[in-house]
Amino acid sequence: MNGISKHKTLSQAKEYFSKSDYKTALEKFARVLQDFPNSKEAYNGVILSEMALSGEGGAEALFDYYEVLKDEDKESADKIMSDILQTMDDAIDRVGEIFAKPLRDRLEFEDGILYEDFKAILDKGAGFKETFENIMFSTRVIITQKEDFVDFLDRLIENDFGEMALSYLENALSIYPSDKLLRKLLKKLAKSKKNED
């Protein structure tokens, strides 16, 4: 029974992906992965759907290539695709490392502070509100990681910078409308606004 639903759900996921409905495709692939954690096809589908949702070029071409490979030899297709995706992930990490130093050097000239440096100040016991207000008027906080962006928004909400958090959230949601973390923060912001009223 499970095998049939697995096959059916994977077929539906692929169909949605082909129709460029990456959000539904991602949900279907994720559902299969939840029930069948060792399914390489579902895992690769999740990664490709995420790539397509985030606007990364090449996700559709990789998906088509994967489908062709599977027709020839399903087992080696899964391995080849996993290797390609891993290589891409490693390349993205390396590119991030390559740009990190020039970014840090450029910040010194452009009156900016990296969010990780800002967090280091907070970790030494400084309060967010006072530190942020001091920095806000003299420099810019530069965020390069999604996790840092989410953390920053969360801290803005916690420290009564609701209007600013809302502005950032609206911009981010216009780019990533289905992002669960951003939607969660929007709900948190709405809840904090209700408590104020």
C-alpha positions in Angstrom: 0.0 0.0 0.0 2.7 2.4 1.0 4.7 1.7 -2.3 1.6 2.7 -4.3 1.0 6.0 -2.5 4.8 6.7 -2.7 4.8 6.2 -6.4 1.5 8.1 -6.9 2.7 11.1 -4.7 6.1 11.2 -6.5 4.2 11.2 -9.9 2.0 14.1 -8.7 5.1 16.0 -7.4 6.8 15.6 -10.8 3.7 16.7 -12.6 3.4 19.9 -10.4 7.1 20.6 -10.9 6.6 20.3 -14.7 3.8 22.8 -14.5 6.1 25.2 -12.6 4.0 24.8 -9.4 7.2 24.4 -7.3 5.5 25.1 -4.0 3.0 22.1 -4.4 5.8 20.0 -5.9 7.9 20.7 -2.8 5.1 19.8 -0.5 4.5 16.5 -2.3 8.2 15.5 -2.4 8.5 16.5 1.3 5.5 14.3 2.1 7.2 11.3 0.5 10.5 12.1 2.2 8.7 12.2 5.5 7.3 8.6 5.1 10.2 7.3 3.2 13.4 9.1 4.5 15.7 7.0 2.3 14.0 8.0 -1.0 16.7 9.7 -3.0 14.2 10.7 -5.6 12.1 12.6 -3.0 15.2 14.1 -1.5 16.5 15.3 -4.9 13.0 16.6 -5.7 12.9 18.6 -2.5 16.2 20.2 -3.3 15.3 21.0 -6.9 11.9 22.4 -5.9 13.6 24.6 -3.3 16.1 25.8 -5.9 13.3 26.6 -8.3 11.2 28.4 -5.6 14.2 30.6 -4.6 14.6 31.6 -8.3 17.9 29.8 -8.9 18.4 29.3 -12.6 19.0 25.8 -13.9 16.6 23.9 -11.5 14.2 23.1 -14.4 17.0 22.0 -16.6 18.5 19.8 -13.8 15.0 18.3 -13.2 14.6 17.4 -16.9 18.1 16.0 -17.0 17.3 13.9 -13.9 14.2 12.5 -15.6 16.2 11.5 -18.7 18.8 9.8 -16.5 16.1 7.9 -14.6 14.8 6.5 -17.8 18.2 5.0 -18.6 19.2 3.8 -15.1 17.2 4.9 -12.0 19.8 3.9 -9.4 22.7 5.7 -11.0 20.5 8.7 -11.8 19.8 9.2 -8.1 23.6 9.0 -7.3 24.5 11.3 -10.2 21.9 13.9 -9.2 22.9 13.8 -5.5 26.5 14.3 -6.6 25.6 17.3 -8.8 23.5 18.9 -6.1 26.2 18.3 -3.5 28.8 19.8 -5.8 26.6 22.9 -6.3 26.1 23.3 -2.6 29.8 23.0 -2.0 30.5 25.6 -4.7 28.0 28.0 -3.2 29.7 27.6 0.2 33.1 28.2 -1.4 31.8 31.3 -3.3 30.5 32.6 0.1 33.9 32.1 1.6 35.6 33.8 -1.3 33.4 36.9 -1.0 33.5 37.1 2.8 36.9 38.8 3.1 36.4 41.4 0.3 32.9 42.1 1.8 34.5 42.7 5.3 37.2 44.9 3.7 34.6 46.9 1.8 32.5 47.4 4.9 35.3 49.3 6.5 35.1 51.8 3.7 31.3 52.0 3.5 30.4 52.5 7.1 28.8 49.1 7.6 28.8 46.4 10.2 28.2 42.7 9.5 25.3 41.2 11.5 27.7 38.7 13.0 29.8 41.5 14.4 26.6 43.2 15.7 25.6 40.0 17.4 29.1 39.7 19.0 28.5 43.1 20.6 25.1 41.8 21.9 26.8 38.6 23.2 29.0 40.8 25.4 25.9 41.9 27.3 24.8 45.0 25.4 21.1 45.5 25.0 19.6 45.2 21.5 17.5 48.3 21.6 20.3 50.8 22.7 23.0 49.1 20.5 20.7 49.1 17.4 19.7 52.7 17.9 23.3 53.8 18.2 24.3 51.8 15.1 21.3 52.8 13.1 22.2 56.5 13.2 25.8 56.1 12.4 26.2 53.0 10.2 24.3 50.2 8.5 23.9 46.6 9.7 24.7 44.3 6.7 23.1 40.9 6.7 24.4 38.2 4.3 22.7 35.0 5.7 19.0 34.1 5.8 19.3 32.8 9.4 20.7 36.2 10.4 17.9 38.0 8.7 15.3 36.0 10.5 17.1 36.5 13.8 17.3 40.2 13.2 13.6 40.5 12.4 12.8 38.5 15.5 14.9 40.8 17.6 13.2 43.9 16.0 9.8 42.5 16.9 10.9 41.6 20.4 12.3 45.1 21.0 9.3 47.2 19.7 10.7 48.0 16.3 7.4 46.7 14.8 7.1 49.2 11.9 10.7 48.5 10.7 10.2 44.8 11.0 7.0 45.0 9.0 8.7 46.9 6.3 11.5 44.3 6.0 9.0 41.5 6.2 6.8 42.9 3.4 9.8 43.2 1.1 11.1 39.7 1.9 7.6 38.2 1.5 7.2 39.8 -1.9 10.3 37.8 -3.0 9.6 34.6 -0.9 5.8 34.5 -0.5 5.7 31.0 0.8 8.6 31.1 3.3 7.4 29.5 6.5 9.8 31.3 8.8 8.9 34.8 7.4 5.2 34.0 7.7 5.7 32.8 11.3 7.4 36.2 12.1 4.6 38.1 10.4 2.1 36.2 12.7 4.3 37.0 15.7 4.4 40.7 14.7 0.6 40.7 14.3 0.2 39.2 17.7 2.5 41.7 19.3 0.5 44.5 17.7 -2.7 43.1 19.2 -1.1 43.0 22.6 -0.2 46.7 22.3 -3.8 47.7 21.4 
